Amino acid sequence: MAEHEYVHGSGSWGAAAAAAAAPASPAAPPPFTTDTYPGSDGRLVVVLRGELDFDTAPALRFALREALGRSRTGLELDLQGVPFLDCSGLNVLLAMRDDARDRGRSMTLGARSPAVARLLDLSGTASLFPPPR
């Protein structure tokens, strides 16, 4: 399983960089983390936890591109641990859906938090992200 975390404002990506940038005193958790593991049919499952917003969108894009490159057939995103998703995060998801399709792969959304489900419904984009089969 691969695990990454993004530390807001550090400009660093990855667990080692995050640990090096962390202050000595206890700090709040990073805005989001990812865990990946092999799914069925060559898919890679990406579990996202934390806020996906304007500040984290570049790191989210990086993490999903990297995961898509390692998958054979596509990605399944688990967004159950995402308490906040704004339009910047949604735009990354939409762009990565297109990128996956352009590569002959797919991107599905599995578990969704209430905040994610609400934004997908309000934006009319829920139907663009079918659940995994």
SERO-4910 file (N, C-alpha, C, O; in steps of 0.05 Angstrom, whole numbers):
BEGIN
 pado doro    nc1    nc2    nc3   cac1   cac2   cac3    cc1    cc2    cc3    oc1    oc2    oc3
  Met    A     17    -23      0      0      0      0     18     25      0     37     26     15
  Ala    A     11     44    -17     26     69    -18     11     89     -2    -13     90     -3
  Glu    A     25    106     12     12    126     28     27    153     23     51    154     24
  His    A     11    174     19     22    200     15      7    220     33    -16    215     40
  Glu    A     20    242     39      6    263     52     16    290     41     39    292     33
  Tyr    A     -1    309     42      5    336     32      4    355     55    -15    355     70
  Val    A     25    370     58     27    390     79     22    417     67     38    427     51
  His    A      1    430     75     -7    456     65     15    477     68     26    480     90
  Gly    A     22    490     47     41    512     48     70    504     47     87    521     44
  Ser    A     76    478     49    104    470     50    115    468     22    140    469     18
  Gly    A     98    463      2    107    459    -25    120    432    -28    132    426    -49
  Ser    A    117    415     -8    129    388     -8    108    368    -12     85    372     -4
  Trp    A    115    345    -23     97    323    -27    110    297    -18    133    292    -24
  Gly    A     95    281     -3    105    255      5    109    254     35    112    274     48
  Ala    A    108    230     45    109    226     74    136    236     86    136    248    107
  Ala    A    158    230     72    184    239     83    187    269     84    196    280    104
  Ala    A    178    282     63    179    311     62    161    323     83    167    343     96
  Ala    A    138    311     87    119    321    107    130    318    135    127    336    151
  Ala    A    143    295    140    155    291    167    177    311    172    180    322    194
  Ala    A    193    317    151    215    336    154    205    364    159    218    380    173
  Ala    A    182    371    147    171    398    149    155    402    174    148    425    181
  Ala    A    148    380    188    130    382    211    145    396    234    168    391    239
  Pro    A    130    413    249    142    426    272    145    406    295    133    385    295
  Ala    A    162    413    314    168    395    336    144    390    354    141    369    366
  Ser    A    127    410    357    103    408    373     81    394    358     81    393    333
  Pro    A     61    382    372     39    369    359     25    389    340     20    412    348
  Ala    A     18    380    317      5    397    297    -20    384    287    -24    360    291
  Ala    A    -36    400    274    -60    389    262    -52    370    239    -31    373    227
  Pro    A    -69    351    233    -63    332    212    -62    347    185    -74    369    182
  Pro    A    -48    336    165    -47    349    139    -75    351    127    -93    336    135
  Pro    A    -79    370    109   -105    373     97   -116    348     83   -140    343     84
  Phe    A    -99    332     70   -109    307     60    -86    286     58    -63    293     55
  Thr    A    -94    261     58    -75    239     55    -87    219     34   -112    219     30
  Thr    A    -70    203     22    -79    183      4    -67    156     12    -44    155     20
  Asp    A    -82    135      9    -73    108     11    -82     94    -15   -104     99    -25
  Thr    A    -65     77    -26    -73     63    -50    -68     33    -46    -50     25    -32
  Tyr    A    -85     17    -59    -81    -12    -59    -94    -23    -84   -112    -11    -95
  Pro    A    -85    -47    -92    -96    -59   -116   -125    -66   -112   -133    -77    -91
  Gly    A   -141    -60   -132   -169    -68   -132   -173    -91   -151   -155   -105   -158
  Ser    A   -198    -94   -159   -204   -116   -178   -199   -107   -207   -200    -84   -213
  Asp    A   -195   -127   -224   -192   -122   -253   -171   -101   -260   -176    -86   -279
  Gly    A   -149   -100   -246   -127    -82   -253   -132    -53   -244   -116    -35   -251
  Arg    A   -153    -49   -229   -159    -22   -219   -141    -16   -195   -133    -35   -181
  Leu    A   -136      9   -190   -122     17   -166   -142     33   -149   -155     52   -159
  Val    A   -146     25   -124   -164     39   -106   -148     61    -92   -126     56    -81
  Val    A   -158     85    -92   -145    108    -79   -164    117    -57   -187    127    -62
  Val    A   -155    115    -32   -171    124     -9   -161    152     -2   -138    156      5
  Leu    A   -179    171     -4   -172    199      3   -185    206     30   -208    200     35
  Arg    A   -169    220     47   -179    229     73   -170    258     76   -147    265     72
  Gly    A   -189    275     84   -183    303     89   -197    321     69   -213    313     53
  Glu    A   -191    347     71   -204    367     55   -192    369     27   -167    368     23
  Leu    A   -209    371      7   -201    374    -21   -212    401    -30   -236    404    -36
  Asp    A   -194    420    -32   -202    447    -38   -181    461    -55   -163    449    -66
  Phe    A   -184    488    -57   -166    504    -74   -137    499    -66   -119    497    -83
  Asp    A   -131    498    -40   -104    496    -31    -92    468    -37    -68    466    -42
  Thr    A   -108    447    -36    -98    420    -40   -102    410    -68    -92    388    -75
  Ala    A   -115    425    -86   -120    416   -113    -95    408   -128    -95    387   -141
  Pro    A    -73    423   -127    -49    415   -142    -38    388   -133    -30    372   -149
  Ala    A    -38    384   -106    -27    359    -96    -47    336   -102    -38    313   -107
  Leu    A    -72    341   -102    -92    321   -109    -88    313   -138    -88    289   -144
  Arg    A    -85    332   -155    -80    326   -184    -55    309   -187    -55    289   -202
  Phe    A    -34    316   -173     -9    301   -174    -13    272   -165     -5    253   -178
  Ala    A    -26    269   -142    -31    242   -131    -47    225   -149    -41    201   -153
  Leu    A    -68    236   -161    -85    220   -178    -72    214   -205    -76    192   -216
  Arg    A    -56    232   -215    -41    226   -240    -21    204   -235    -18    186   -252
  Glu    A     -8    205   -213     12    184   -206     -2    157   -203      7    137   -213
  Ala    A    -25    157   -190    -40    132   -186    -51    121   -213    -50     97   -218
  Leu    A    -61    139   -230    -71    131   -256    -49    118   -273    -53     99   -287
  Gly    A    -25    129   -271     -2    118   -285      5     90   -276     17     75   -292
  Arg    A     -1     84   -251      6     57   -240    -16     37   -244    -12     13   -240
  Ser    A    -40     46   -252    -62     27   -256    -62     16   -284    -52     28   -303
  Arg    A    -74     -8   -286    -77    -20   -313   -103    -12   -326   -104     -8   -351
  Thr    A   -124    -10   -310   -150     -5   -322   -164     20   -312   -184     29   -323
  Gly    A   -154     32   -291   -166     56   -280   -165     58   -250   -152     43   -237
  Leu    A   -180     78   -240   -180     84   -212   -208     81   -200   -228     86   -213
  Glu    A   -209     72   -175   -233     73   -159   -227     91   -135   -209     84   -119
  Leu    A   -240    113   -133   -235    132   -110   -254    126    -87   -278    122    -91
  Asp    A   -244    126    -63   -259    123    -39   -258    150    -25   -237    158    -15
  Leu    A   -280    165    -25   -281    192    -14   -297    193     12   -306    215     20
  Gln    A   -300    170     25   -315    170     50   -302    188     71   -316    199     88
  Gly    A   -276    190     71   -262    206     91   -257    235     83   -238    247     94
  Val    A   -273    245     64   -270    273     55   -292    290     67   -315    288     57
  Pro    A   -286    306     88   -307    322    100   -314    347     85   -334    360     90
  Phe    A   -296    355     66   -301    380     51   -290    377     23   -267    369     19
  Leu    A   -306    384      4   -298    384    -24   -309    410    -37   -334    414    -36
  Asp    A   -292    426    -48   -302    450    -61   -300    447    -92   -292    426   -101
  Cys    A   -306    468   -106   -306    466   -136   -278    462   -147   -276    450   -169
  Ser    A   -258    470   -133   -230    465   -143   -224    435   -142   -213    424   -160
  Gly    A   -232    423   -120   -228    394   -117   -245    379   -138   -236    359   -150
  Leu    A   -270    388   -142   -287    375   -161   -276    378   -189   -277    360   -205
  Asn    A   -264    401   -196   -252    405   -222   -229    386   -227   -225    377   -249
  Val    A   -214    380   -206   -192    361   -208   -204    333   -214   -194    319   -232
  Leu    A   -225    326   -200   -238    300   -205   -248    298   -234   -245    277   -247
  Leu    A   -261    319   -243   -271    319   -271   -249    318   -291   -251    303   -311
  Ala    A   -227    332   -287   -204    332   -305   -191    304   -305   -183    294   -326
  Met    A   -189    292   -282   -177    265   -280   -195    244   -293   -185    225   -304
  Arg    A   -221    248   -292   -239    230   -305   -234    231   -335   -233    210   -348
  Asp    A   -231    255   -346   -225    258   -375   -198    247   -382   -195    234   -402
  Asp    A   -178    251   -364   -151    241   -369   -152    210   -370   -139    198   -387
  Ala    A   -166    198   -351   -169    169   -351   -182    159   -376   -172    140   -388
  Arg    A   -203    172   -385   -217    164   -409   -198    166   -433   -198    149   -451
  Asp    A   -183    188   -435   -164    192   -457   -142    170   -458   -132    164   -479
  Arg    A   -137    158   -435   -117    136   -433   -129    109   -436   -116     88   -434
  Gly    A   -155    108   -442   -169     83   -445   -175     69   -418   -178     45   -417
  Arg    A   -177     85   -397   -182     75   -370   -207     89   -360   -219    105   -374
  Ser    A   -215     81   -336   -239     94   -324   -233    103   -296   -213     95   -284
  Met    A   -250    120   -286   -248    129   -258   -276    128   -246   -294    141   -256
  Thr    A   -279    113   -225   -304    111   -211   -301    122   -183   -279    123   -172
  Leu    A   -324    129   -171   -324    138   -143   -340    117   -128   -363    111   -133
  Gly    A   -326    106   -108   -339     86    -91   -352    101    -68   -371    116    -72
  Ala    A   -343     96    -44   -355    108    -20   -352    138    -21   -331    149    -30
  Arg    A   -373    152    -13   -373    181    -14   -383    192     13   -402    181     24
  Ser    A   -370    213     23   -380    225     47   -405    242     40   -410    247     16
  Pro    A   -420    249     60   -444    266     54   -436    292     40   -451    302     23
  Ala    A   -414    304     47   -405    329     34   -399    325      5   -407    342    -12
  Val    A   -386    303     -2   -380    297    -30   -406    292    -45   -410    302    -67
  Ala    A   -423    275    -34   -448    268    -47   -465    294    -52   -477    297    -73
  Arg    A   -465    312    -33   -481    337    -36   -470    354    -59   -486    364    -75
  Leu    A   -444    358    -60   -432    374    -82   -437    362   -109   -443    375   -128
  Leu    A   -434    335   -111   -439    322   -136   -468    325   -145   -474    329   -168
  Asp    A   -486    323   -126   -515    327   -132   -521    355   -140   -534    360   -160
  Leu    A   -511    375   -124   -517    403   -130   -505    412   -156   -516    429   -170
  Ser    A   -482    401   -163   -468    409   -188   -478    393   -213   -471    400   -235
  Gly    A   -495    373   -208   -505    357   -230   -484    339   -242   -487    330   -265
  Thr    A   -463    332   -227   -441    316   -237   -441    287   -226   -424    271   -234
  Ala    A   -460    281   -209   -460    254   -197   -461    232   -218   -448    211   -215
  Ser    A   -477    236   -239   -479    215   -260   -454    211   -276   -451    191   -289
  Leu    A   -435    230   -274   -410    227   -289   -390    207   -275   -371    198   -286
  Phe    A   -396    201   -250   -379    184   -234   -395    159   -225   -406    159   -202
  Pro    A   -397    139   -242   -412    115   -234   -398    101   -211   -374    102   -207
  Pro    A   -414     86   -195   -402     70   -174   -387     47   -187   -393     39   -210
  Pro    A   -367     35   -173   -353     12   -183   -372    -12   -187   -393    -13   -174
  Arg    A   -365    -29   -206   -381    -53   -211   -373    -76   -194   -384    -98   -195
***
